[in-house]
Amino acid sequence: MMIQRFDRGEATKHKVWTALTRLTRQYRDEDIRERGGRRSWRRLRSIIDNKIVLWTQVFRR
């Protein structure tokens, strides 16, 4: 994820986004296969409520 954010040219050249989406597909396939389809990730609302620092903005002078 860091290379995708901070070195976009290299990430694009090496298709990092494609690799990340492939990895998430594999995780989902594993959920279906081994967890009876239950999700292995939390709902966004839960993350927003519990990780407030990710959603706040800091204003500097």
mmCIF file as Biopython writes it, N, C-alpha, C and O atoms, coordinates in Angstrom:
data_model
#
loop_
_atom_site.group_PDB
_atom_site.id
_atom_site.type_symbol
_atom_site.label_atom_id
_atom_site.label_alt_id
_atom_site.label_comp_id
_atom_site.label_asym_id
_atom_site.label_entity_id
_atom_site.label_seq_id
_atom_site.pdbx_PDB_ins_code
_atom_site.Cartn_x
_atom_site.Cartn_y
_atom_site.Cartn_z
_atom_site.occupancy
_atom_site.B_iso_or_equiv
_atom_site.auth_seq_id
_atom_site.auth_asym_id
_atom_site.pdbx_PDB_model_num
ATOM 1   N N  . MET A ? 1  ? 0.811   -1.187  0.000   1.0 0.0 1  A 1 
ATOM 2   C CA . MET A ? 1  ? 0.000   0.000   0.000   1.0 0.0 1  A 1 
ATOM 3   C C  . MET A ? 1  ? 0.862   1.261   0.000   1.0 0.0 1  A 1 
ATOM 4   O O  . MET A ? 1  ? 0.503   2.259   -0.625  1.0 0.0 1  A 1 
ATOM 5   N N  . MET A ? 2  ? 1.974   1.220   0.684   1.0 0.0 2  A 1 
ATOM 6   C CA . MET A ? 2  ? 2.806   2.418   0.766   1.0 0.0 2  A 1 
ATOM 7   C C  . MET A ? 2  ? 3.345   2.806   -0.611  1.0 0.0 2  A 1 
ATOM 8   O O  . MET A ? 2  ? 3.372   3.987   -0.955  1.0 0.0 2  A 1 
ATOM 9   N N  . ILE A ? 3  ? 3.771   1.824   -1.394  1.0 0.0 3  A 1 
ATOM 10  C CA . ILE A ? 3  ? 4.291   2.155   -2.723  1.0 0.0 3  A 1 
ATOM 11  C C  . ILE A ? 3  ? 3.183   2.729   -3.605  1.0 0.0 3  A 1 
ATOM 12  O O  . ILE A ? 3  ? 3.429   3.631   -4.406  1.0 0.0 3  A 1 
ATOM 13  N N  . GLN A ? 4  ? 1.981   2.214   -3.461  1.0 0.0 4  A 1 
ATOM 14  C CA . GLN A ? 4  ? 0.854   2.731   -4.239  1.0 0.0 4  A 1 
ATOM 15  C C  . GLN A ? 4  ? 0.599   4.192   -3.904  1.0 0.0 4  A 1 
ATOM 16  O O  . GLN A ? 4  ? 0.213   4.975   -4.773  1.0 0.0 4  A 1 
ATOM 17  N N  . ARG A ? 5  ? 0.813   4.555   -2.662  1.0 0.0 5  A 1 
ATOM 18  C CA . ARG A ? 5  ? 0.549   5.926   -2.214  1.0 0.0 5  A 1 
ATOM 19  C C  . ARG A ? 5  ? 1.702   6.885   -2.501  1.0 0.0 5  A 1 
ATOM 20  O O  . ARG A ? 5  ? 1.475   8.031   -2.889  1.0 0.0 5  A 1 
ATOM 21  N N  . PHE A ? 6  ? 2.936   6.419   -2.313  1.0 0.0 6  A 1 
ATOM 22  C CA . PHE A ? 6  ? 4.068   7.343   -2.339  1.0 0.0 6  A 1 
ATOM 23  C C  . PHE A ? 6  ? 5.000   7.192   -3.545  1.0 0.0 6  A 1 
ATOM 24  O O  . PHE A ? 6  ? 5.885   8.023   -3.748  1.0 0.0 6  A 1 
ATOM 25  N N  . ASP A ? 7  ? 4.811   6.153   -4.334  1.0 0.0 7  A 1 
ATOM 26  C CA . ASP A ? 7  ? 5.623   5.992   -5.546  1.0 0.0 7  A 1 
ATOM 27  C C  . ASP A ? 7  ? 4.718   5.463   -6.650  1.0 0.0 7  A 1 
ATOM 28  O O  . ASP A ? 7  ? 4.889   4.351   -7.151  1.0 0.0 7  A 1 
ATOM 29  N N  . ARG A ? 8  ? 3.759   6.291   -7.007  1.0 0.0 8  A 1 
ATOM 30  C CA . ARG A ? 8  ? 2.710   5.895   -7.938  1.0 0.0 8  A 1 
ATOM 31  C C  . ARG A ? 8  ? 3.257   5.398   -9.270  1.0 0.0 8  A 1 
ATOM 32  O O  . ARG A ? 8  ? 2.711   4.458   -9.849  1.0 0.0 8  A 1 
ATOM 33  N N  . GLY A ? 9  ? 4.328   6.014   -9.762  1.0 0.0 9  A 1 
ATOM 34  C CA . GLY A ? 9  ? 4.907   5.601   -11.039 1.0 0.0 9  A 1 
ATOM 35  C C  . GLY A ? 9  ? 5.385   4.160   -11.012 1.0 0.0 9  A 1 
ATOM 36  O O  . GLY A ? 9  ? 5.073   3.380   -11.912 1.0 0.0 9  A 1 
ATOM 37  N N  . GLU A ? 10 ? 6.136   3.811   -9.989  1.0 0.0 10 A 1 
ATOM 38  C CA . GLU A ? 10 ? 6.616   2.429   -9.845  1.0 0.0 10 A 1 
ATOM 39  C C  . GLU A ? 10 ? 5.454   1.471   -9.622  1.0 0.0 10 A 1 
ATOM 40  O O  . GLU A ? 10 ? 5.429   0.370   -10.174 1.0 0.0 10 A 1 
ATOM 41  N N  . ALA A ? 11 ? 4.502   1.896   -8.813  1.0 0.0 11 A 1 
ATOM 42  C CA . ALA A ? 11 ? 3.338   1.046   -8.536  1.0 0.0 11 A 1 
ATOM 43  C C  . ALA A ? 11 ? 2.568   0.754   -9.821  1.0 0.0 11 A 1 
ATOM 44  O O  . ALA A ? 11 ? 2.140   -0.376  -10.054 1.0 0.0 11 A 1 
ATOM 45  N N  . THR A ? 12 ? 2.399   1.771   -10.643 1.0 0.0 12 A 1 
ATOM 46  C CA . THR A ? 12 ? 1.695   1.585   -11.913 1.0 0.0 12 A 1 
ATOM 47  C C  . THR A ? 12 ? 2.499   0.689   -12.843 1.0 0.0 12 A 1 
ATOM 48  O O  . THR A ? 12 ? 1.950   -0.215  -13.473 1.0 0.0 12 A 1 
ATOM 49  N N  . LYS A ? 13 ? 3.773   0.936   -12.926 1.0 0.0 13 A 1 
ATOM 50  C CA . LYS A ? 13 ? 4.662   0.149   -13.792 1.0 0.0 13 A 1 
ATOM 51  C C  . LYS A ? 13 ? 4.599   -1.337  -13.449 1.0 0.0 13 A 1 
ATOM 52  O O  . LYS A ? 13 ? 4.607   -2.186  -14.341 1.0 0.0 13 A 1 
ATOM 53  N N  . HIS A ? 14 ? 4.536   -1.645  -12.167 1.0 0.0 14 A 1 
ATOM 54  C CA . HIS A ? 14 ? 4.556   -3.041  -11.726 1.0 0.0 14 A 1 
ATOM 55  C C  . HIS A ? 14 ? 3.172   -3.577  -11.364 1.0 0.0 14 A 1 
ATOM 56  O O  . HIS A ? 14 ? 3.049   -4.655  -10.781 1.0 0.0 14 A 1 
ATOM 57  N N  . LYS A ? 15 ? 2.137   -2.821  -11.712 1.0 0.0 15 A 1 
ATOM 58  C CA . LYS A ? 15 ? 0.741   -3.244  -11.542 1.0 0.0 15 A 1 
ATOM 59  C C  . LYS A ? 15 ? 0.422   -3.649  -10.104 1.0 0.0 15 A 1 
ATOM 60  O O  . LYS A ? 15 ? -0.184  -4.690  -9.852  1.0 0.0 15 A 1 
ATOM 61  N N  . VAL A ? 16 ? 0.844   -2.803  -9.176  1.0 0.0 16 A 1 
ATOM 62  C CA . VAL A ? 16 ? 0.624   -3.075  -7.758  1.0 0.0 16 A 1 
ATOM 63  C C  . VAL A ? 16 ? -0.869  -3.135  -7.434  1.0 0.0 16 A 1 
ATOM 64  O O  . VAL A ? 16 ? -1.301  -4.005  -6.679  1.0 0.0 16 A 1 
ATOM 65  N N  . TRP A ? 17 ? -1.657  -2.221  -7.997  1.0 0.0 17 A 1 
ATOM 66  C CA . TRP A ? 17 ? -3.093  -2.224  -7.702  1.0 0.0 17 A 1 
ATOM 67  C C  . TRP A ? 17 ? -3.728  -3.540  -8.136  1.0 0.0 17 A 1 
ATOM 68  O O  . TRP A ? 17 ? -4.580  -4.077  -7.428  1.0 0.0 17 A 1 
ATOM 69  N N  . THR A ? 18 ? -3.326  -4.063  -9.284  1.0 0.0 18 A 1 
ATOM 70  C CA . THR A ? 18 ? -3.837  -5.345  -9.757  1.0 0.0 18 A 1 
ATOM 71  C C  . THR A ? 18 ? -3.476  -6.456  -8.780  1.0 0.0 18 A 1 
ATOM 72  O O  . THR A ? 18 ? -4.299  -7.327  -8.498  1.0 0.0 18 A 1 
ATOM 73  N N  . ALA A ? 19 ? -2.254  -6.431  -8.265  1.0 0.0 19 A 1 
ATOM 74  C CA . ALA A ? 19 ? -1.829  -7.440  -7.292  1.0 0.0 19 A 1 
ATOM 75  C C  . ALA A ? 19 ? -2.652  -7.342  -6.009  1.0 0.0 19 A 1 
ATOM 76  O O  . ALA A ? 19 ? -3.032  -8.364  -5.438  1.0 0.0 19 A 1 
ATOM 77  N N  . LEU A ? 20 ? -2.929  -6.124  -5.557  1.0 0.0 20 A 1 
ATOM 78  C CA . LEU A ? 20 ? -3.723  -5.949  -4.338  1.0 0.0 20 A 1 
ATOM 79  C C  . LEU A ? 20 ? -5.148  -6.461  -4.518  1.0 0.0 20 A 1 
ATOM 80  O O  . LEU A ? 20 ? -5.695  -7.111  -3.627  1.0 0.0 20 A 1 
ATOM 81  N N  . THR A ? 21 ? -5.746  -6.173  -5.663  1.0 0.0 21 A 1 
ATOM 82  C CA . THR A ? 21 ? -7.110  -6.649  -5.879  1.0 0.0 21 A 1 
ATOM 83  C C  . THR A ? 21 ? -7.139  -8.163  -6.033  1.0 0.0 21 A 1 
ATOM 84  O O  . THR A ? 21 ? -8.103  -8.808  -5.619  1.0 0.0 21 A 1 
ATOM 85  N N  . ARG A ? 22 ? -6.104  -8.732  -6.617  1.0 0.0 22 A 1 
ATOM 86  C CA . ARG A ? 22 ? -6.009  -10.188 -6.716  1.0 0.0 22 A 1 
ATOM 87  C C  . ARG A ? 22 ? -5.915  -10.810 -5.318  1.0 0.0 22 A 1 
ATOM 88  O O  . ARG A ? 22 ? -6.552  -11.825 -5.036  1.0 0.0 22 A 1 
ATOM 89  N N  . LEU A ? 23 ? -5.122  -10.193 -4.462  1.0 0.0 23 A 1 
ATOM 90  C CA . LEU A ? 23 ? -4.975  -10.681 -3.095  1.0 0.0 23 A 1 
ATOM 91  C C  . LEU A ? 23 ? -6.304  -10.621 -2.341  1.0 0.0 23 A 1 
ATOM 92  O O  . LEU A ? 23 ? -6.650  -11.562 -1.627  1.0 0.0 23 A 1 
ATOM 93  N N  . THR A ? 24 ? -7.050  -9.527  -2.492  1.0 0.0 24 A 1 
ATOM 94  C CA . THR A ? 24 ? -8.343  -9.440  -1.812  1.0 0.0 24 A 1 
ATOM 95  C C  . THR A ? 24 ? -9.320  -10.477 -2.355  1.0 0.0 24 A 1 
ATOM 96  O O  . THR A ? 24 ? -10.147 -10.998 -1.607  1.0 0.0 24 A 1 
ATOM 97  N N  . ARG A ? 25 ? -9.233  -10.778 -3.631  1.0 0.0 25 A 1 
ATOM 98  C CA . ARG A ? 25 ? -10.080 -11.823 -4.219  1.0 0.0 25 A 1 
ATOM 99  C C  . ARG A ? 25 ? -9.756  -13.178 -3.593  1.0 0.0 25 A 1 
ATOM 100 O O  . ARG A ? 25 ? -10.655 -13.968 -3.305  1.0 0.0 25 A 1 
ATOM 101 N N  . GLN A ? 26 ? -8.476  -13.438 -3.386  1.0 0.0 26 A 1 
ATOM 102 C CA . GLN A ? 26 ? -8.065  -14.696 -2.761  1.0 0.0 26 A 1 
ATOM 103 C C  . GLN A ? 26 ? -8.590  -14.789 -1.330  1.0 0.0 26 A 1 
ATOM 104 O O  . GLN A ? 26 ? -9.036  -15.852 -0.899  1.0 0.0 26 A 1 
ATOM 105 N N  . TYR A ? 27 ? -8.535  -13.670 -0.592  1.0 0.0 27 A 1 
ATOM 106 C CA . TYR A ? 27 ? -9.087  -13.659 0.770   1.0 0.0 27 A 1 
ATOM 107 C C  . TYR A ? 27 ? -10.584 -13.950 0.740   1.0 0.0 27 A 1 
ATOM 108 O O  . TYR A ? 27 ? -11.083 -14.713 1.567   1.0 0.0 27 A 1 
ATOM 109 N N  . ARG A ? 28 ? -11.299 -13.351 -0.200  1.0 0.0 28 A 1 
ATOM 110 C CA . ARG A ? 28 ? -12.747 -13.580 -0.292  1.0 0.0 28 A 1 
ATOM 111 C C  . ARG A ? 28 ? -13.045 -15.019 -0.667  1.0 0.0 28 A 1 
ATOM 112 O O  . ARG A ? 28 ? -13.964 -15.624 -0.115  1.0 0.0 28 A 1 
ATOM 113 N N  . ASP A ? 29 ? -12.281 -15.578 -1.600  1.0 0.0 29 A 1 
ATOM 114 C CA . ASP A ? 29 ? -12.465 -16.982 -1.970  1.0 0.0 29 A 1 
ATOM 115 C C  . ASP A ? 29 ? -12.251 -17.886 -0.761  1.0 0.0 29 A 1 
ATOM 116 O O  . ASP A ? 29 ? -12.963 -18.874 -0.580  1.0 0.0 29 A 1 
ATOM 117 N N  . GLU A ? 30 ? -11.266 -17.542 0.062   1.0 0.0 30 A 1 
ATOM 118 C CA . GLU A ? 30 ? -11.009 -18.305 1.279   1.0 0.0 30 A 1 
ATOM 119 C C  . GLU A ? 30 ? -12.191 -18.181 2.249   1.0 0.0 30 A 1 
ATOM 120 O O  . GLU A ? 30 ? -12.566 -19.163 2.890   1.0 0.0 30 A 1 
ATOM 121 N N  . ASP A ? 31 ? -12.776 -16.997 2.360   1.0 0.0 31 A 1 
ATOM 122 C CA . ASP A ? 31 ? -13.968 -16.816 3.198   1.0 0.0 31 A 1 
ATOM 123 C C  . ASP A ? 31 ? -15.078 -17.759 2.751   1.0 0.0 31 A 1 
ATOM 124 O O  . ASP A ? 31 ? -15.720 -18.413 3.573   1.0 0.0 31 A 1 
ATOM 125 N N  . ILE A ? 32 ? -15.294 -17.820 1.466   1.0 0.0 32 A 1 
ATOM 126 C CA . ILE A ? 32 ? -16.353 -18.666 0.920   1.0 0.0 32 A 1 
ATOM 127 C C  . ILE A ? 32 ? -16.040 -20.132 1.168   1.0 0.0 32 A 1 
ATOM 128 O O  . ILE A ? 32 ? -16.909 -20.901 1.579   1.0 0.0 32 A 1 
ATOM 129 N N  . ARG A ? 33 ? -14.809 -20.509 0.918   1.0 0.0 33 A 1 
ATOM 130 C CA . ARG A ? 33 ? -14.393 -21.901 1.026   1.0 0.0 33 A 1 
ATOM 131 C C  . ARG A ? 33 ? -14.301 -22.381 2.478   1.0 0.0 33 A 1 
ATOM 132 O O  . ARG A ? 33 ? -14.746 -23.485 2.793   1.0 0.0 33 A 1 
ATOM 133 N N  . GLU A ? 34 ? -13.731 -21.566 3.354   1.0 0.0 34 A 1 
ATOM 134 C CA . GLU A ? 34 ? -13.408 -22.040 4.702   1.0 0.0 34 A 1 
ATOM 135 C C  . GLU A ? 34 ? -14.264 -21.440 5.813   1.0 0.0 34 A 1 
ATOM 136 O O  . GLU A ? 34 ? -14.215 -21.913 6.948   1.0 0.0 34 A 1 
ATOM 137 N N  . ARG A ? 35 ? -15.045 -20.410 5.507   1.0 0.0 35 A 1 
ATOM 138 C CA . ARG A ? 35 ? -15.835 -19.751 6.547   1.0 0.0 35 A 1 
ATOM 139 C C  . ARG A ? 35 ? -17.325 -19.761 6.221   1.0 0.0 35 A 1 
ATOM 140 O O  . ARG A ? 35 ? -18.104 -19.025 6.825   1.0 0.0 35 A 1 
ATOM 141 N N  . GLY A ? 36 ? -17.709 -20.585 5.279   1.0 0.0 36 A 1 
ATOM 142 C CA . GLY A ? 36 ? -19.123 -20.655 4.934   1.0 0.0 36 A 1 
ATOM 143 C C  . GLY A ? 36 ? -19.670 -19.349 4.372   1.0 0.0 36 A 1 
ATOM 144 O O  . GLY A ? 36 ? -20.863 -19.065 4.484   1.0 0.0 36 A 1 
ATOM 145 N N  . GLY A ? 37 ? -18.786 -18.557 3.767   1.0 0.0 37 A 1 
ATOM 146 C CA . GLY A ? 37 ? -19.202 -17.294 3.172   1.0 0.0 37 A 1 
ATOM 147 C C  . GLY A ? 37 ? -19.171 -16.114 4.126   1.0 0.0 37 A 1 
ATOM 148 O O  . GLY A ? 37 ? -19.396 -14.977 3.710   1.0 0.0 37 A 1 
ATOM 149 N N  . ARG A ? 38 ? -18.893 -16.367 5.411   1.0 0.0 38 A 1 
ATOM 150 C CA . ARG A ? 38 ? -18.810 -15.257 6.374   1.0 0.0 38 A 1 
ATOM 151 C C  . ARG A ? 38 ? -17.626 -14.371 6.042   1.0 0.0 38 A 1 
ATOM 152 O O  . ARG A ? 38 ? -16.550 -14.857 5.696   1.0 0.0 38 A 1 
ATOM 153 N N  . ARG A ? 39 ? -17.831 -13.074 6.148   1.0 0.0 39 A 1 
ATOM 154 C CA . ARG A ? 39 ? -16.769 -12.111 5.839   1.0 0.0 39 A 1 
ATOM 155 C C  . ARG A ? 39 ? -15.675 -12.146 6.896   1.0 0.0 39 A 1 
ATOM 156 O O  . ARG A ? 39 ? -15.951 -12.348 8.078   1.0 0.0 39 A 1 
ATOM 157 N N  . SER A ? 40 ? -14.446 -11.952 6.471   1.0 0.0 40 A 1 
ATOM 158 C CA . SER A ? 40 ? -13.315 -11.915 7.401   1.0 0.0 40 A 1 
ATOM 159 C C  . SER A ? 40 ? -12.905 -10.476 7.709   1.0 0.0 40 A 1 
ATOM 160 O O  . SER A ? 40 ? -11.874 -10.242 8.340   1.0 0.0 40 A 1 
ATOM 161 N N  . TRP A ? 41 ? -13.703 -9.526  7.269   1.0 0.0 41 A 1 
ATOM 162 C CA . TRP A ? 41 ? -13.391 -8.121  7.535   1.0 0.0 41 A 1 
ATOM 163 C C  . TRP A ? 41 ? -14.584 -7.474  8.239   1.0 0.0 41 A 1 
ATOM 164 O O  . TRP A ? 41 ? -15.716 -7.952  8.173   1.0 0.0 41 A 1 
ATOM 165 N N  . ARG A ? 42 ? -14.276 -6.364  8.916   1.0 0.0 42 A 1 
ATOM 166 C CA . ARG A ? 42 ? -15.317 -5.652  9.653   1.0 0.0 42 A 1 
ATOM 167 C C  . ARG A ? 42 ? -16.049 -4.680  8.741   1.0 0.0 42 A 1 
ATOM 168 O O  . ARG A ? 42 ? -15.531 -4.261  7.706   1.0 0.0 42 A 1 
ATOM 169 N N  . ARG A ? 43 ? -17.230 -4.339  9.135   1.0 0.0 43 A 1 
ATOM 170 C CA . ARG A ? 43 ? -18.007 -3.351  8.389   1.0 0.0 43 A 1 
ATOM 171 C C  . ARG A ? 43 ? -17.373 -1.972  8.550   1.0 0.0 43 A 1 
ATOM 172 O O  . ARG A ? 43 ? -16.782 -1.672  9.588   1.0 0.0 43 A 1 
ATOM 173 N N  . LEU A ? 44 ? -17.495 -1.145  7.531   1.0 0.0 44 A 1 
ATOM 174 C CA . LEU A ? 44 ? -16.895 0.183   7.545   1.0 0.0 44 A 1 
ATOM 175 C C  . LEU A ? 44 ? -17.377 1.004   8.739   1.0 0.0 44 A 1 
ATOM 176 O O  . LEU A ? 44 ? -16.575 1.705   9.356   1.0 0.0 44 A 1 
ATOM 177 N N  . ARG A ? 45 ? -18.640 0.938   9.074   1.0 0.0 45 A 1 
ATOM 178 C CA . ARG A ? 45 ? -19.177 1.703   10.198  1.0 0.0 45 A 1 
ATOM 179 C C  . ARG A ? 45 ? -18.443 1.347   11.484  1.0 0.0 45 A 1 
ATOM 180 O O  . ARG A ? 45 ? -18.171 2.229   12.298  1.0 0.0 45 A 1 
ATOM 181 N N  . SER A ? 46 ? -18.121 0.092   11.680  1.0 0.0 46 A 1 
ATOM 182 C CA . SER A ? 46 ? -17.389 -0.343  12.872  1.0 0.0 46 A 1 
ATOM 183 C C  . SER A ? 46 ? -15.993 0.275   12.912  1.0 0.0 46 A 1 
ATOM 184 O O  . SER A ? 46 ? -15.526 0.693   13.972  1.0 0.0 46 A 1 
ATOM 185 N N  . ILE A ? 47 ? -15.344 0.331   11.779  1.0 0.0 47 A 1 
ATOM 186 C CA . ILE A ? 47 ? -13.999 0.911   11.712  1.0 0.0 47 A 1 
ATOM 187 C C  . ILE A ? 47 ? -14.065 2.419   11.958  1.0 0.0 47 A 1 
ATOM 188 O O  . ILE A ? 47 ? -13.247 2.967   12.698  1.0 0.0 47 A 1 
ATOM 189 N N  . ILE A ? 48 ? -15.027 3.078   11.345  1.0 0.0 48 A 1 
ATOM 190 C CA . ILE A ? 48 ? -15.187 4.521   11.543  1.0 0.0 48 A 1 
ATOM 191 C C  . ILE A ? 48 ? -15.428 4.829   13.017  1.0 0.0 48 A 1 
ATOM 192 O O  . ILE A ? 48 ? -14.846 5.767   13.561  1.0 0.0 48 A 1 
ATOM 193 N N  . ASP A ? 49 ? -16.275 4.047   13.655  1.0 0.0 49 A 1 
ATOM 194 C CA . ASP A ? 49 ? -16.604 4.280   15.062  1.0 0.0 49 A 1 
ATOM 195 C C  . ASP A ? 49 ? -15.437 4.003   15.993  1.0 0.0 49 A 1 
ATOM 196 O O  . ASP A ? 49 ? -15.313 4.646   17.036  1.0 0.0 49 A 1 
ATOM 197 N N  . ASN A ? 50 ? -14.579 3.058   15.634  1.0 0.0 50 A 1 
ATOM 198 C CA . ASN A ? 50 ? -13.510 2.633   16.539  1.0 0.0 50 A 1 
ATOM 199 C C  . ASN A ? 50 ? -12.128 3.185   16.206  1.0 0.0 50 A 1 
ATOM 200 O O  . ASN A ? 50 ? -11.235 3.147   17.051  1.0 0.0 50 A 1 
ATOM 201 N N  . LYS A ? 51 ? -11.941 3.683   15.024  1.0 0.0 51 A 1 
ATOM 202 C CA . LYS A ? 51 ? -10.644 4.231   14.605  1.0 0.0 51 A 1 
ATOM 203 C C  . LYS A ? 51 ? -10.830 5.679   14.170  1.0 0.0 51 A 1 
ATOM 204 O O  . LYS A ? 51 ? -10.561 6.036   13.023  1.0 0.0 51 A 1 
ATOM 205 N N  . ILE A ? 52 ? -11.284 6.490   15.083  1.0 0.0 52 A 1 
ATOM 206 C CA . ILE A ? 52 ? -11.626 7.878   14.787  1.0 0.0 52 A 1 
ATOM 207 C C  . ILE A ? 52 ? -10.445 8.629   14.171  1.0 0.0 52 A 1 
ATOM 208 O O  . ILE A ? 52 ? -10.635 9.489   13.311  1.0 0.0 52 A 1 
ATOM 209 N N  . VAL A ? 53 ? -9.248  8.309   14.603  1.0 0.0 53 A 1 
ATOM 210 C CA . VAL A ? 53 ? -8.058  9.006   14.099  1.0 0.0 53 A 1 
ATOM 211 C C  . VAL A ? 53 ? -7.928  8.902   12.572  1.0 0.0 53 A 1 
ATOM 212 O O  . VAL A ? 53 ? -7.338  9.783   11.946  1.0 0.0 53 A 1 
ATOM 213 N N  . LEU A ? 54 ? -8.462  7.859   11.979  1.0 0.0 54 A 1 
ATOM 214 C CA . LEU A ? 54 ? -8.385  7.701   10.523  1.0 0.0 54 A 1 
ATOM 215 C C  . LEU A ? 54 ? -9.297  8.677   9.784   1.0 0.0 54 A 1 
ATOM 216 O O  . LEU A ? 54 ? -9.088  8.938   8.599   1.0 0.0 54 A 1 
ATOM 217 N N  . TRP A ? 55 ? -10.292 9.212   10.459  1.0 0.0 55 A 1 
ATOM 218 C CA . TRP A ? 55 ? -11.311 10.023  9.797   1.0 0.0 55 A 1 
ATOM 219 C C  . TRP A ? 55 ? -11.267 11.488  10.199  1.0 0.0 55 A 1 
ATOM 220 O O  . TRP A ? 55 ? -12.037 12.297  9.680   1.0 0.0 55 A 1 
ATOM 221 N N  . THR A ? 56 ? -10.383 11.834  11.108  1.0 0.0 56 A 1 
ATOM 222 C CA . THR A ? 56 ? -10.305 13.229  11.539  1.0 0.0 56 A 1 
ATOM 223 C C  . THR A ? 56 ? -9.274  13.982  10.715  1.0 0.0 56 A 1 
ATOM 224 O O  . THR A ? 56 ? -8.341  13.389  10.171  1.0 0.0 56 A 1 
ATOM 225 N N  . GLN A ? 57 ? -9.450  15.271  10.630  1.0 0.0 57 A 1 
ATOM 226 C CA . GLN A ? 57 ? -8.497  16.120  9.924   1.0 0.0 57 A 1 
ATOM 227 C C  . GLN A ? 57 ? -7.782  16.995  10.940  1.0 0.0 57 A 1 
ATOM 228 O O  . GLN A ? 57 ? -8.392  17.509  11.877  1.0 0.0 57 A 1 
ATOM 229 N N  . VAL A ? 58 ? -6.510  17.151  10.745  1.0 0.0 58 A 1 
ATOM 230 C CA . VAL A ? 58 ? -5.712  18.015  11.604  1.0 0.0 58 A 1 
ATOM 231 C C  . VAL A ? 58 ? -5.428  19.291  10.826  1.0 0.0 58 A 1 
ATOM 232 O O  . VAL A ? 58 ? -4.936  19.252  9.699   1.0 0.0 58 A 1 
ATOM 233 N N  . PHE A ? 59 ? -5.740  20.403  11.433  1.0 0.0 59 A 1 
ATOM 234 C CA . PHE A ? 59 ? -5.492  21.698  10.799  1.0 0.0 59 A 1 
ATOM 235 C C  . PHE A ? 59 ? -4.272  22.319  11.445  1.0 0.0 59 A 1 
ATOM 236 O O  . PHE A ? 59 ? -4.217  22.484  12.664  1.0 0.0 59 A 1 
ATOM 237 N N  . ARG A ? 60 ? -3.307  22.659  10.635  1.0 0.0 60 A 1 
ATOM 238 C CA . ARG A ? 60 ? -2.076  23.273  11.132  1.0 0.0 60 A 1 
ATOM 239 C C  . ARG A ? 60 ? -2.033  24.724  10.686  1.0 0.0 60 A 1 
ATOM 240 O O  . ARG A ? 60 ? -2.581  25.094  9.647   1.0 0.0 60 A 1 
ATOM 241 N N  . ARG A ? 61 ? -1.375  25.528  11.489  1.0 0.0 61 A 1 
ATOM 242 C CA . ARG A ? 61 ? -1.236  26.948  11.142  1.0 0.0 61 A 1 
ATOM 243 C C  . ARG A ? 61 ? 0.045   27.195  10.428  1.0 0.0 61 A 1 
ATOM 244 O O  . ARG A ? 61 ? 0.336   28.333  10.056  1.0 0.0 61 A 1 
#
